[in-house]
Amino acid sequence: MNAIFSFNVTRLLAALSMSLDYTREGLTSHHRRVTYIALSLGQKMNLSSEKMYTLFCASTLHDIGAITFADKHKLANIEIVSPEVHCEKGYQFLKGMSQFHHSALIIRHHHHRWNQPAPDIDSDLLTLSYLIHLADRIEVLLTPSYILSQRKCVIDKIRKLFGSYFPPEYEDLLLETVKKESFWLDLESIYLDNIIENMLIPTPHIEMRSQEIKDIASIFASIIDSKSRFTHRHSSLVCATSKELARLAGFSGEQTAQMEVAGLLHDLGKLSVPESILEKQGSLTPEEYDFIKQHTYHTYHILNHIPGFSTIAEWAAYHHERLDGCGYPFHIDGASLSTGSRIVAVADIFSALAEDRPYRLGMKQEKITDILQKMVKGKGIDGDLATLLLDHYDTFDHLKNSLSS
């Protein structure tokens, strides 16, 4: 089944891009601010609504190729060494999706300097790349100081870059854009999401087939799994396992499609966890384990921010809850855990046990069976679903092997 859904695209992309803004310092507003600055410049240029929407998509996802905290830290400097690395990676993530074809090209060149030979890209798209580059460099210069107190310092530094980094004719455009105090106050406003949406009126709603939504989820699953060498393809295996368990449990085609998205995005919040913890081979300290416990909290709130995603948010985010109410981070018990949430929990455990990791091979069927049965007895996971998986073990083992190959 390939159901059609109508989505407010700004909410969908804005929510998912939030996951890209986790750094060593916590959650930043880098992508939202860059998007706002770029759109403000676009308005001054009287860009068409179509170009404004393309600019929104590209700026909302512009650093999608910077995955680790170390990657993001490098981009926080005004002078960046080898910026093309994350630009190319972002392009590779998005280039295969028709709805993001132009965004992919813009992202590929969003650190192109004006005084360098022009890349092989349509001039209109290059203009949007310049706008994002300018917006990005303004944003990295901002400090925690009061926003209106740093206007002059930021603009003075940026003005030195016209004619090298940026087209010289953009200088007057920038000065006209930033002269209002409201421009700067918007950057720290709690209403920034609404302000950005209003800049795109009429708000774009597009019809997307479930496969297209899954394609977007697959991009973010790849980002999640790229954050740690220990979880290569983990999200894909959880997705495939959850889908098959849902089918065996009698879920409808539309529900199964939702389950695929939940499986792909179940670890979205892990983008908030330091790689040093995700990649630690030994036992975690209590403090490190507390960091791990935050990931499903963030998964829930990011996905629940998307209209129409409330069910997907619960299925994805509750996979570390337990039937006895002793899971994390919400301590939801069996009476409140839906079948969908229980499915992702069983799928996540099976996948973690069965897949190869750099420090060990995947466990054999007998060991996995023993662990799952002990978790059922301990009131950790759903016994019927665990039995359903074990009764069809060859099917799930085949799924795992097909992804590994």
FIMAR-949101 format. One record per residue (C-alpha): residue in one letter; x, y, z. Coordinates in steps of 0.001 Angstrom, whole numbers, padded with zeros to 6 digits, always signed. Example, Ala and Ser with C-alpha at 12.3 -4.5 7.8 and 13.67 -1.06 7.14 Angstrom:
2
A+012300-004500+007800S+013670-001060+007140
//
This chain:
405
M+000000+000000+000000N+001281+003490-000860A-001189+005810+000856I-001205+009537+000128F-000805+012048+002964S-001118+015843+002904F+001644+017529+004895N+002633+020950+006077V+006149+020618+004705T+007585+023434+006799R+006664+021609+010015L+007949+018271+008734L+011369+019588+007693A+011710+022035+010591A+011090+019268+013119L+013510+016830+011524S+016179+019523+011079M+015995+020144+014831S+017793+016828+015258L+020718+018252+013263D+021238+021033+015813Y+022476+018926+018716T+026089+019763+019587R+028460+019368+022510E+026795+022441+023988G+023299+020975+023674L+020483+021975+021326T+021248+025053+019250S+019065+026979+016806H+021571+027068+013969H+019366+025703+011179R+016324+027747+012176R+018359+030949+012382V+020110+030353+009070T+016745+029640+007489Y+015275+032871+008875I+018249+034989+007757A+018276+033446+004277L+014521+033922+003847S+014786+037534+005050L+017410+038186+002372G+015232+036369-000147Q+012291+038613+000674K+014417+041706+000062M+015345+040246-003329N+011632+039709-004078L+012162+036030-004763S+009163+034127-006097S+007207+031899-003718E+008655+028877-005496K+012238+030057-004945M+011469+030973-001346Y+010226+027439-000747T+013363+025968-002353L+015481+028296-000226F+013590+027143+002872C+014182+023456+002124A+017884+023921+001389S+018612+026167+004371T+016630+023959+006759L+018820+020995+005770H+022022+022806+004762D+024350+021067+007256I+022773+017617+006931G+026215+016301+005970A+027770+017321+009328I+026907+014381+011568T+029249+014109+014537F+029789+016712+017231A+033347+017120+015907D+032007+017829+012401K+029695+020512+013753H+032372+022067+015949K+034562+022686+012889L+031739+024570+011187A+031386+026989+014102N+034471+028921+012976I+034271+031704+010409E+037173+030085+008524I+036411+026439+007760V+038946+023851+006633S+037603+021725+003776P+033944+022841+003950E+033244+020901+000768V+033364+017608+002724H+030079+018112+004554C+028565+019882+001535E+029239+016878-000681K+027976+014462+001952G+024758+016461+002250Y+024371+016404-001524Q+024799+012637-001574F+022116+012205+001097L+019520+014203-000851K+020321+013889-004546G+018213+010771-005107M+014959+012395-003996S+013156+014273-006745Q+011522+016758-004351F+014954+017736-002996H+016948+017709-006242H+017420+021481-006300S+018045+021605-002556A+020767+018979-002937L+022586+021086-005537I+022274+024230-003434I+023635+022415-000376R+026512+021029-002422H+027682+024577-003153H+026554+026506-000076H+030159+027252+000953H+031248+028294-002535R+033146+031578-002474W+032205+034263-004994N+035854+034904-005996Q+036357+031274-007022P+035488+029848-010452A+031724+029378-010713P+030574+025768-010266D+028499+023939-012854I+025113+024866-011430D+022148+026922-012602S+022688+030614-011772D+019393+030859-009867L+020398+027948-007647L+023854+029457-007118T+022157+032654-005935L+020345+030639-003278S+023637+028979-002304Y+025189+032431-001774L+022250+033485+000394I+022635+030408+002611H+026405+030903+002829L+025894+034520+003902A+023195+033574+006409D+025351+030756+007770R+028381+032981+008367I+026237+035606+010109E+024782+032961+012410V+028136+031506+013490L+029287+034970+014559L+026412+035352+017011T+027253+034937+020692P+025160+034451+023856S+025431+038212+024495Y+022315+040365+024146I+021415+040195+020488L+021014+043928+019834S+024393+044662+021423Q+026285+042588+018857R+024733+043869+015633K+027535+046245+014685C+030333+043789+015474V+028744+040999+013427I+027965+043177+010406D+031405+044816+010449K+033038+041381+010244I+030707+040205+007481R+031212+043354+005376K+034911+042502+005069L+033940+039309+003210F+032055+040911+000308G+034010+040588-002905S+035690+037406-001678Y+033209+035130+000078F+030076+036847-001191P+029019+038837-004282P+029750+042541-003645E+026254+043542-004763Y+024813+041605-001803E+026272+044085+000696D+023529+046685+000224L+020959+043877+000323L+022290+042776+003705L+022445+046287+005169E+018856+046934+004138T+017735+043610+005643V+019394+043962+009047K+018644+047607+009844K+015443+046752+011732E+015808+045752+015364S+013025+043255+014763F+015301+041266+012423W+017729+040621+015274L+015076+040102+017916D+013428+037479+015714L+016637+035431+015855E+016155+034835+019579S+012379+034763+019549I+010386+031861+020930Y+008074+032529+017980L+010740+031934+015314D+009072+028823+013864N+005836+030735+013327I+007715+033708+011907I+009413+031442+009359E+006104+029820+008419N+004549+033238+007854M+007400+034154+005514L+006275+031274+003295I+002562+032146+003147P+000754+030478+001550T+002174+027649+003643P+003080+024844+001231H+001088+021654+001678I+002151+018866-000605E+000764+015426-001114M+003324+012764-000333R+002996+009051-000754S+003991+006913+002190Q+007026+005775+000207E+008203+009391-000114I+007838+009896+003627K+009784+006690+004151D+012483+008012+001803I+012878+011132+003959A+012939+008976+007095S+015576+006764+005463I+017856+009773+004985F+017684+010591+008674A+018108+006919+009567S+021348+006937+007566I+022486+010017+009481I+021635+008397+012807D+023483+005197+011967S+026477+007132+010591K+027003+008818+013963S+028493+005616+015378R+030354+002775+013670F+028636+000437+016156T+025164+000959+014703H+025725+000579+010964R+022315-000235+009394H+020691-000640+012836S+017746+001629+012006S+017136-000205+008734L+017027-003550+010535V+014668-002220+013207C+012475-000867+010407A+012384-004181+008511T+011819-006204+011702S+009071-003867+012939K+007344-003943+009561E+007288-007746+009444L+006163-008065+013057A+003366-005569+012379R+002279-007553+009332L+002244-010807+011304A+000313-009074+014095G-002431-008099+011650F-001697-004414+011136S-003302-002744+008109G-001269-001550+005142E-001439+002066+006320Q-000417+001091+009858T+002473-000958+008511A+003633+002053+006485Q+003592+004138+009672M+005506+001373+011443E+008285+001573+008849V+008741+005286+009535A+008705+004673+013296G+011359+001980+012927L+013593+004195+010804L+013358+007143+013208H+013254+005337+016562D+016793+006463+017443L+016500+010009+016072G+017283+011385+019527K+020679+009650+019523L+021918+012635+017534S+021897+014386+020942V+024278+011849+022530P+028087+012287+022391E+029876+009803+020130S+032262+008965+022977I+029334+007388+024825L+027757+005716+021788E+031081+004125+020860K+032224+003071+024301Q+032936-000668+024314G+032985-001159+028076S+030234-000643+030621L+028717+002822+030832T+029034+004837+034017P+025752+005943+035645E+026349+009444+034265E+026915+008114+030750Y+023809+005946+030964D+021821+009032+031916F+022919+010598+028614I+021653+007533+026749K+018288+007834+028496Q+017638+011221+026904H+017606+009933+023324T+014054+008565+023276Y+012817+011716+025029H+014117+013791+022121T+012824+011287+019573Y+009321+011693+020962H+009244+015472+021094I+010845+016009+017679L+008421+013640+015941N+005403+014789+017920H+006089+018321+016640I+005040+017139+013164P+001267+017332+012577G-000094+013842+011942F+002902+012097+013504S+001565+011520+017031T+001162+007756+016568I+004551+007425+014872A+006113+009451+017703E+004771+007051+020342W+005713+003904+018458A+009222+005213+017779A+009991+006747+021160Y+008630+004184+023615H+010973+001351+022654H+012851+001484+025968E+009698+001472+028083R+008847-001778+029876L+005582-003519+030684D+006389-003236+034404G+006767+000546+034114C+010493+000476+034902G+011708+001534+031458Y+012880+004997+030432P+012418+007890+030082F+008627+008116+030613H+008086+005034+032850I+004986+004020+030892D+003584+000642+031960G+001923-002121+029979A-001576-000727+030417S-000566+002359+028412L+001841+000822+025890S+000220+000290+022501T+000922-002758+020373G+002905-000555+017984S+005241+000612+020742R+005655-002973+021931I+006554-004074+018401V+009360-001526+018042A+010695-002517+021477V+010963-006192+020490A+012377-005282+017064D+015028-003021+018616I+016199-005699+021053F+016285-008408+018379S+018216-006147+016015A+020767-005122+018642L+021397-008759+019546A+021445-010196+016025E+023521-007637+014134D+027295-007681+013967R+029137-004966+015863P+032819-004036+015470Y+033567-005607+018852R+031482-008805+018443L+029586-010927+015956G+025814-011081+016058M+024417-013572+018557K+023108-016978+017530Q+019431-017932+017617E+019708-019890+020858K+021241-016965+022739I+018732-014464+021328T+015857-016791+022233D+017143-017128+025802I+017493-013356+026247L+014062-012554+024805Q+012367-015201+026951K+014064-013874+030090M+012888-010360+029230V+009341-011647+028816K+009481-013352+032229G+010878-010166+033733K+007925-008193+032342G+010167-006167+030087I+008648-006952+026688D+005455-008355+025204G+005402-012183+025347D+003035-012652+022397L+005180-010493+020119A+008407-012142+021248T+006846-015541+020536L+005639-014309+017148L+009194-013323+016241L+010720-016549+017520D+008101-018685+015732H+009121-016997+012464Y+012796-016706+013315D+014007-017796+009868T+012077-014895+008288F+013675-012326+010592D+017112-013877+010233H+016732-013606+006465L+015826-009920+006807K+018964-009353+008856N+021172-011214+006363S+019677-009414+003361L+020495-006029+004909S+023988-007129+005882S+024760-008110+002324
//
